[in-house]
Amino acid sequence: MTRLTRRASLAAAAAILAAPAVRAQAATIRIVVPFAPGGSTDAVARLVAPGLTQRLGATVIVENRGGAAGSIGTDVVAKARPDGLTWLLTFDSHATLKALLPQLPFDPERDLDPVMQIGGAPYVLACRPDKPFRSITEVVDAARARPDAVSFASTGNGTIGHLTMVLLQNRTRTRMTHLPYRSGGLAVNDTVAGHTDMMIGSAAVVHPHVRGGTLRTFAQFGPERLPALADLPTVAEAGIQGLEAEAWWGVLAPRGTPAEAIARMNAALKESLSDAQVRRTMEEVQQARLVMSSPAEFGAFLAREVAKWGEVVRANNIRAD
């Protein structure tokens, strides 16, 4: 493609995102989710897609491209034309891709532009109601008394939940046994069955089971108590500082996507997320707080996440499943 043709293409993309009536006839916008259908990232994408279709005036489709810890779908977007028609809606694991998979065929930081952090939900600790743990302090005490005897489930090696528990053990000088699972559902099932002492997962994953009485939460890792979890103390309240960890969802675009297209998508996302039913679903089903950040704010947040969790991966020699 010549430089002139490329410029014309990018200009046309910006015009499409700025002119809904034209775009409706001209293009389909795809939101790539780098995970299989059924997870929280897929749910969030499908929640906002109808509103985006309405506000952008074009058909918005959700395309699941799962595999390799989210790197396959992310690679698709990183290598897509920056024409405003391809977007990535991803999860917190994006922050650890580079540290866990250094041989990636793309650079998660260099090859993607930030658009918006949609929201976040605290990681929580949950156990069966008949387990003895009522606080994070009791977990730490038990782990000190019996090194390696206390077990916890997570959704896999190198996930933010796993890394959070690694930090907890480092800060408290304890040792626990990690049981990695391939999904939140599998981790929940074995925790409910009593095959592990507890699990760390997003509030959305454990909430249905807490409501059903098969799990009990006893600590959250958010910076402050989430309104939906107002009775659940934070880890910081127990005196363990620096362990804030949230599941989050964010949107990115191929590097070089026109600023006008990014601004338009950011505005459409804000409008879609401000819908009363969408907001209620995010808060009640995903147990999330909406952030709806600017591209610059999301870029700064993502840089902090990459630095924080990348250091945990490297310092503890952690490998992906």
N, C-alpha and C positions, 0 to 999 in steps of 0.2 A: 504494500500500500504506500503510495506517495505521501509526502508530508502534507500536501494540500488536501488530498483525499481524506487523510486521517483527521485533519483539522475540521474539514467539512462534516465528517461523521460525528465528531464530538460536539460540534455546534448543533447538529441536528438532534442529537440525544438531549442536549440541554433544552432545546426548543420543545421536544416531546414532553419532558417533565414539567415544562412551564406552561404547556398548552394542553389541558386535558382533552378537549374536543378532538384535536388533531391526533393525540396519542391513542385515543380509544380506537381509531381506525388503523393505526400504524404499527402498534407494537404490543407484545406481551411481556410483562415484567415477571421475572422469576426470583423467588427467594429460596436460596439453597440452604437447607438444613443439613449439617454434616453428620447426622445421626439417623437411625432407623425411625420409622413412624412409631408413635405411642409414648415417647418420652416427653419430658417437660418442654424441651426446646421446640419440638414438633408442635406441641399443644399451643405454645405462645405464638408461633408463626401462623398457625391456622386461626388463632383468635384475632390477630390483627389484619390478616389478609383481606377479608371482606371490606373493612374500613378503608384500607389502602386502595382497593379497586374503586371504591366510590370516590375517594378524594383525589386520586391520581388520574381517574378517567380511563384507565387501561385495565385489562385483565391481569390480575396478580395471581400467580400460581406458586404453590409450595412444592419444591422438588427435594426429596430426601436422597442424599448421597452419603450414606453411612459407611463406616469402616475405618480401621487404623486410628482409633482414638480421635476421630473427627478430622483427620488430616486429608482424607480423600476428597470430601466435599469442599474443604477449605482450599485445596489445590485447584479445584474446578473454578472457584471464584477468583483466586489469585491470578489465574492464567486467562480469565475471561477478558473480552474487550471492555475497556472502561467507558462504555456507552450509556450508562445509566439504566441498563435493562437487567443487570445481574447483581444480586446482593446476597450477602451471607448473614444469616441469623444464627448465632452460635452461643456457646455456653462457657462457663468459667474455665473449662479445661483448655480453652484456646491459649490461656496465659502460660501454660506449661508445655505447649507443643515443641517449641524450639529446644528447651532444656532436655526433654525426654526423648525427642527424635531429632538429633542433630543432623541427620542425613536427609532431611526433608528436601524435596525438589523445589521448594519455595521458602521464602523468609516471611514468617507471620507478621513481623513488624514492618519490614520494608515494602512488601508487596500488597498491602491492604491499607485502605484509608478508613479511619473511624467515622462512624455516622451517629450512633446513639447507644448509650447504655440504657436499656429499657427499664430494668428493675433488678432488685436483688432480694434474696430470701436467706435467712441465716441457716447455717448448718446447726443441727441439733444432735444431742445424744439421746438415744431411746433404748429401752429394755423391756422385757416382759414384766407385767405387773408383780409377779412373784419373785423377781430378782431383788437383791438387797439395796441396790444403789438408789439413793434419793438426792444426791448432789455430786458435783464433780469432785468435791473434796473427798467423799467416800471412795470414789474410783481411785484417786491418787493414793489414798491411804492403803487400799487393798493391793494396789500394784506395788507399793513399797514393801508391804509385808510379804507378798508372794510374787517375786519377779517372774514374769512370763506366764503367770497363771491366769491373769485376767485377759479375756479375749474381746476383740471388737471386729465387727464387719464393716467393710466399705465397698464402694462400687469399683474398686480396682487399684492396683499399684500405680502410684503417681497421680491419682485423682486429688482434687483439693481436699476432700474429706480425709483421705489417707495422709496427706501432707500435714494437715491440721493436727492429727493425732501424733504424728512424728514430732511436731513442734511441742505438743503437750508433754510427751515423754522427755524430750530434751530439757524443757524448762523445769520439769519437776524431778528430773533424774530418776525416772522409773522405766520399767520395761514391760510391755504388754505384747500379746500375740495378735498379729494382724491376719485376718481372714478376708482376702480379696474376692469379690464376686463380679460377675459380668454386667450386672444391672442392679438398680435399686430394688426392683421387685424380688430378685433372688436373695438379696441381702435381708430384706424384710422377712421373707418366708422363713429363712433359717433362724433369724432372731426370734420370731414368733414361736418357732418350733423348739427353741431352747438350745440350738446348736452353737450359739455364741452368747457371751454375756451381755453384749450391747451392740449397737450399730451407730455409726455416724452417717447422717444423710441430710438432704435438704428437708426443710419443714414440710414441703409439699408431698414428699415421698412418704413420710411417716404419718402425716395428719389423718388420713382415712382410718388407719389402724389405731391411732390414739382415740379417735372418735368412736371406733367400734369396740374399744376396751381390750384389744389384744397387745397393745404397746403402751408404754408410759414414757413421756419425755421428762428429763430432769435437768437439762442445761442447754443453753443456746449460745452460739459463738458470735452473734451479731454485736456491733459496737454499742447498742442499747437495746432494750426490750422492744420487740416488735409489737405494735398494738394488738395484733391478732394473737400474740403469745404473751400477753401482759403478765400472766402469772408465772412465767418461766424465767428463772434468773439467768443472767449472763455469766459466762466464765469469769469475766472481769470482776463481777460482784463477789466472787469467791476468792479474789486476791491474785488471780493468775492473769497477768497483763500481757498484751501483745499477741493475743490469740484470736483476733477478729477474723472470721472467715464467713463469707457469704457465697451462696450460689448466685450467679448473675447471668443475664441474657443481654446480648449486644448485637448490633448490626454494623457490618463493615462492607466496604466496596472495593473493587479492584483499584489498585493504585493508579492515579491519574484520572479517576472519574471527575467530571467537571464539578467545581464548587457549587454551581447553581443546582445541579442535579442532587448533590448531597444535601444542600439546604432544603430543597423541595421534599426529599424523602424524610428528612428529619421533621419537618413541619407536618407532613402527612401522618407520620408515626405518632406525633404528639396529639394530633386531633383524634386519631383512632383510639389511642390509649385513654383519652379523656372521656370517651363514651362511658356512660354510667354502668352499662352491663359489662363492658370489657374491664373496667376498673374493678368492679365487684368480683369478677372471675379471677383476676390477678390476685386480689387481696384474700379471697376466701378459698379458692381452689389451689392456687400456687403459693398461698401464704406469703405473698411478696409485697414489698414496698415499691412503688413506682419511683423511678429516678428521672427518666426522660431528659437525659443530659444533652448538652450541645456536643457537636463533633469534637471541639477542643477539650471539653471536660472529659469526654470518654477517652480521648487519646491520652490525657494525663493519668486518668485512672488505670487504663490498661498498662501504661508504662510502669506504674507502681506495682501492679499485680505480677507482671512479668519479672520484675526485679526481685520481688519478695519470694515468690514461689520457685523461681529459677534457682535462687540461692539455697533453698531447702533441698531441692532435688540434687544439686551438685554437692552440697556439704554432707549429705547422707548417702550419696552414691545410689540413688534410687533409679530403677529401670522400669520402663513400661511393661505391661503384661505381654 
